[in-house]
Amino acid sequence: MSRILIGLTLLLANTAFGQDQDEVRTIPFDGPEIFCHILHNEGARPLHSIRAAVDDPRSSLIIVLGNPKRIEELQRDADGIQQFLRQGGSFLLATDYPFSAFSLGIDIPGNRVTQAKQVAYHGHPECPFLPFSQNEDAGKFARGHPIFHFLSKGLATNCPSHAGPIRNGTGLDYLLDFPPVLLDFPPGVRRQTGTYILGSPKGSAPSGRSLYIAGHGIFMNGMMLQPDNDNFNFAMNVVRWLRDGPDGVARPNVLLMVDGTIITDFDMNLTPPLPPIPIPTVRMLNRLMRGLEQERIPQRIFSDLLGEQLGRFIGIMLAILTLALLIYGTRTTIASRESTDLGKGPTVTPTTASVDGVPLDKQRRQAVLRGWDFAGEAKLLAMDWFREIYDITPDTWHDGVQAELKVTAGFWSHRQMPHNAEWVLRLACARKPTPLKRADFQRLILALRNLSIADRDGRVVLLVDGKNVRQT
């Protein structure tokens, strides 16, 4: 009788486990739940507003993942991110959206970087893989930098862009580059451009640290739960390094913005459930069935109930049991192959998930192209340039002000320089943003670089009401 009880217990355990499997909570592949869980586990306190962060910069870390549309609000409330950093704050930007900030010295054009299929992560060209190795085909990285401590497998990206300095003297280092030989850049992009991470040097003081990553896909749930990359440990290193406070204590406050939305709770309730009852091995099942057959216990129990129908009933039950075990074994095998389990925790929806028949990754790329406001960013970038170079804000001038950004001798041979100077001034002074295309925005970045060089050489002056602003 003891063997019957064991057999029934195992069957009930399998049934209960199957029910639990159907109730396992899932999280989206491209969501931030795992990143939030890291912040929660590290003891970070979420802030509910930008103002709360800028009012206490020495205790605050600002993290912007995805669409950086609210950085304009941060610029206004914090008098610029650079001011927030000078006051002791810490800042992380990870985005593959177009983003340029002259005061920060950062330019992320938003062009996609792909990799040859044979070396890309899991064979997906839109997911370049950045290994940590000494091979000449591997991308360079800042060896010894805290964000790379104890990493050996490499980082897996998802639809990344590339980053570069928009001007010199920003104090940022090239921390991680794409493998140069293996990249496939879009048309019009210079092939030597291949930086993925820029940031404060490894020896920088805790006050004012910043990190710029040309792609937030590295922090997606589905990319961080893969066992064959270092994304999860990299995220932990980044959080811990940026939370180092000026007083030697970790910054308690974190403002996390994901695609413009402030995350006000880091507790994603990802604590794993109790482990399921172990599944019996085939050897155990065979031994159990052999014992039941030898003692003929089931026959004796049901003989009085079923009489002559006992044999047919047992045959049907064994057929059902065999079919159930076969189906369960098949489902378990398929789930184990598709899972990205790192121990015990939530499952991740597959990368092929779609809404209305359109894959999520394609929707995301379409959203980038639809949602980016080149006009607003162009005006902000032009104003930022004037504040940095001349310490003025052209958008506050009244209508009667006569202003001219004059190119002096030596540059008249460059016919586009005077025209670009007039265009930049007009963008900064406009009451409303001027509609621009992507190509015009890239032209603006190049124009500001050239004007900065000319200003440094004393060949560009700003005249307001006929007077040089630097002599008044």
N, C-alpha and C positions, 0 to 999 in steps of 0.2 A: 504493500500500500504506500510505502514511503516514496517509491519511484513514481507512482501516479501523481502524488502531490508535487514532486519536483517538476514533472512534465507539465502539469497544469499551471504551475507558477511561471514557468518559462513562457508558455503561450500567452498568459495574461500580461507578462512583462513586455513581450513583443507587441502586443496589441496596444498597450499604453504608450510605448515608445513611438509607434506609428502615429498615434493621435498627437503626441507632442511635436512630431516633425511637421505636421500640418499647421501647427500653431506658432511655429518659429517666426519671430518678427524679422522683417527685412529692412534694410536701409538702402537708399538710392546709390547707384554706382558713383555718380558725380557729386554727392553731397559732402558736407563738412563735418559729419557727426564724429568721425574718428579723430579729427583735429581738435574738435571741441572736447572730446573725452580726454585727450592729452592735457589740455589746459586745466580741465577739472581735476584730473589726477595730480597735477603739479600744484594745486591749491590756488590757482588764479581766480580773482574776483572779477566778474564781468561788469563793465561799465555800460550805462544805458544811454549815454549821450556823448557827443564830441566835446561839449563844453566841460563835462566832468573830467575828461582826460587832459585838456589843455590847462585847466585850473591847477592841476597837480602833476606837472610833467615828470618830476624826479621819481614819482611812484607809479608811472603809467607807461604802458607799451601799447602802441597803436598798430593794429594788423589790418591790412586791406587785401582781401583775396577776390580775384575776379574783376568785375566792372568797377573802375575807379571813379565813377561819376560823382561820388560825394567828397572827393578830395578837394573840389572847388569850395565846398562848405568848410572843410578843414582849413583851407588856405585863408578863408575869411575870418573864422573864429580864432584860429591860432596865429594870425598874422603871418601865415606861411609855415609849412612843415619845417623849414630850416630854422625858424625861430623856436619852434617846439623842441627841436634837437639841441639848439644852443642852450636852452634852459634845462637840459638834462634828460629830456624824453628819449624814448627808443621807438624805432619805426621799422615796420616790415611791409613791403609791397610785393605781391606776387600776382602778376597779371599777364595775359597774352593779348589784352586789348591795346590799341594804340595809346601811348602815354608819353608826354614830354613835359619836363619841368626844368626851366633854365636855372632856377635857383638851386635845385638839387643836382643839376648836371646830368640828368638821366634822360635817355631817349629809347623808348620801346616802340618800334614802328608798327607792330601788330602783324607783320608778315609771318606766315607759317613756315616753320623749318621742318623738313622731313628727312628721313634717313633711309639708306638702302635696306630693302626688305630683309636681306640675309643677316643683317646685324642689328636691325631695329628690335625693340622690345616685343617679344612674342610674334615677330614677323609683321608688325603693323608699322608701315612707313611713317604714319603720323605720330608715332610714339618713339622718338629717338632715345637711345640708351646711352648713358654717360658712365663708362666704367672707371674704376680707380685702379690704374695699372701704369707700368713703366713703358708700355709699348708706344712706338712712335705714332700709331694710329689712334691712340687714346687722347681724349681732350685734356688740356692742362688744368690742374686745380691747385689751390693754395694749400700745399701740404703743411700740416701742423695747425691749421685753423680750427678753432673749437667746433665749428659746425660740421666738420668732417671726422671728428674723433670716433674711433672704433668702427668706421665704415669700410667695407671691403668688397661688397657685391657690386655696387654701382647704383645710380639713380635712374628711374624710369619716368619719362615725361609723357605728357598727353597734349597734343596740339600746341606745342610751345612756339613762342616767337624768339627774338634775340634782342640783346640789350647792348647799349654802348654809351659812352660819355658824350654829352652834348657840348661840353667845354672842359678845359683842363683846370686843375687846382681844386677839385672837389673833395679830395682826401679819400676817394674810393679806390679799392683794389679790384683787379680782375680775379675773382675767386674760383670760377669754374667755366670752362669753355667746352663747346661741342667738339667731338672728334672731327678735325678739319677734313680729312680725306674722305670721310664717309657721309658728309652732308650733301643734301640736294636742295639748294636755295631756290626760291621763286625767281622768275625773270626780273631783272632790274636791280637785284640785291647783290652787293659786292660780296664775293665769295669768302674774302678774308674775315668778314663779320661773322663771328660765331660764339659770342659770349652769352652764357646762360645766367650767371649770377655775378653781380657787382655788390660790393659792400665795404663796411669798415674793416680795416686790417686786423689781423689776429691779435696784435698787441694793443689795440685801441682801448681806452678807458671805458668803463661801463656807461658813463654819461654821454649821451648823444650817439649811440650806435645805430646804424641803419643797414638794411639789407634789401636788395632789389633783385627779384627773380622774374625772368621773362616767361612766366607761365605758372598758373595756379593749379594746373592739372596734376602736378606732383603731389598735391595735398588732397586729392580726391579719395573718397573711401575706397573705391575699387583699386586704386593704385597703391594705397598704403597697406592693404591687407594681403598683398602678394608676398609669398615666402622667398622669392628669388630676387628681391631688390632691397635697398637700404632706405626706402622712402619713410617708413615709420620711425626708424631710429634717427634719420636726418631731421624729421619734424621735431622730435624731442630735443635734439641738440640745438636747433634754431631757437625754440621756445626758451630753453634754459639760458642760452647765451644772451639773448636779447632781454631777458628778465633780470639779468644781473643789475643791481642797483648801485648808485654812486656811494651809498653808505655800507656796501658789503652785504646787504640783505636783498633777497629777490623782490622785484617790483610786485606789489600785491594786485595792482589794477591792470586789466587788459580790455581795450576797446577793440572788438572784432567786428569788422564789416565784411560781409560776403555778398558780392554783387549789389552793393549799395544798402543792404539790410543789416542793421545792428543786431547781433546775437546777444540776447540778454540772459541766457541760461546755458552754461556749459555742461550741465549734467544731462547727458543724452540717455541715461538709464541703460547703459550697455553692459551692466554687470551680467555675466553669463549665468544661465540657470543651472540647477543641479545636474551633474552628468547623468546621462541615461544609463539604465541597467545594461551591463555588457551583453552583447549578442552572443549566444552560444555558438561554438565552433561546429563545423561539420562532424568532427570526431565525437563531440559530446552528444550531438543529435543521434548519430548512428548508434552509439552505446545505449542511449536512452530507449530508442525504438527497439533495439535488440532485446533489452531487458523486459520491456513490456510484452514483446511477442513470446519470449520464453515462458513467462509466468502466466500468460493468457488472462491477465487481470481485466482488461477492458471487456473481453467476452463474458467473463463471469459477472461483471457489474451490470451489463446491459442485456444479458440473456433472458432474464425474467421479464424485462420490459418489452423486448422486441420479438422474442420467440424466433420464428422461422425467418423473419426479415433481418436478423442480425448480420449475416454475411454481407448482404447488399448494402446495409447502412454503413458498415465499417469500410467497405470499398469506396463508397461515395465520400465519406469523411476523409479517408487517406488521400483521395484524388484532390479534394478541396485543399487539404493541408499542403500537399505538394505544390499545387498551383500557387497558393498564397506565399509559400517560401520562395518559389521561383520569382514571382513578381517583386517581392520585397528585396530579394538579393539583387535583382536587376536595378531597381531604383537606388539602392544603396551604392552600387558600383558607379552608376552615372553621377550621382550627387557627389561622390568622393572625387571624381575627375574634374567636375566643374567648380568645386568649392575652392575658395581662397582662404581657408581656415588657418588662423595663426594660433590655434589652441582651442579655446571654447569662447564663443561669442556669436554675434549676429551674422547672418549671411548677407551677401551683397547681390543685388539684382544684376544680371548679366549685362555686358556692354552693348548687346544688341537690342536692349529695351527700346521701345518706341512709343510715341504718342501720336495717335491718328495715322499710324503707318509710317511716320518719319523718324529715322534713328535719332537718338538723343545727341550724338556727337555732331550730326549734320544740323540739327536744330540750333545747337550751341554756336556753330560757326555762322549760321544765318543770323542769329541774334546779334553777334558781334558786328556784322556789316550793317544791320538795320539800326542798331541802337547807338552807334557812336556819333557824337555831336562834334563834327570837325569844326563847325563855325564857332561854337562856344569855347572849345579848347584852343582854337587859334587866337581868339581875343585874349583869353587868359594867358597864353604863352607870350604874346606880344607885350601885354601889360607887365608880366613878370620880368621880361627883359629890360624894360624901361626902369622898373624899380631897382633891379640889380645894378644896372650901369649908371643911371642918373639919379636914383633915389627920388623919383617922382611918380605920380599916378596920372597918366594922361586922361583917363576916363572921368576925372573930377573937374577938368577945365570947363569953364563956361564958354558959351558960343563965341564970344568976342576975342578969345585968345588966338594969336597968330603964331603958329609953331611950324618949324621946319627942321627936318633931320638932314643936314647938309653934308654932302661928300666933297671934300676938298681935293686939291690937285694931287695927281698921282694915281687916282682911281677913275678919272674921266675916261680913260681908255677902255675900262670895263663898262660897257653901255648899260648893263643890267643893274649895276650898283646904285645909281641915283634912283632908278625906277623902283628897286626893291626897298630902298630907304623910305621913299614916299609911301609905298604900299604898307610897310610895317607900321608907320606912324598912323596911317589911316585906319588900320585894323584896331590899334590900341585906343584911338580916340572915338571910334564909332559908338553911338548910343546903343545900338543893337548889334549883335554878332553878324558878320558878313558871311553869307553862304559860301562854303568851300567844298571842294572835292578832296579825295585822298591825295591826289597828286599835288594840289595846291598846298595842302598841309605839309607835305614833305619838302616842297619848295620853300615854305616859310622857315622850316628848321635850318635848311642850308643858308638862307638869307641871313638869319640871325647869327650863324657861325661866322659868316664873312664880315658882317657888320661889327661883331665883337673884335675880330682881328684888326679891322680898320680903326676902331675906337682905341684899341691898345696902342696903335701906332700914331695916334693923334690925327687921323685923317677923316674922322667923322665928328661933327659937333651938332649939338641940339640947340637951336635958337628959339627962344620963346619971347615974342614981342620984340624981336630983333636983338636979343641979348643972349650971350652964351650962358647956359644955366650953371656951368662950372666956374664962372667968374662973378656970379652974383651972390 
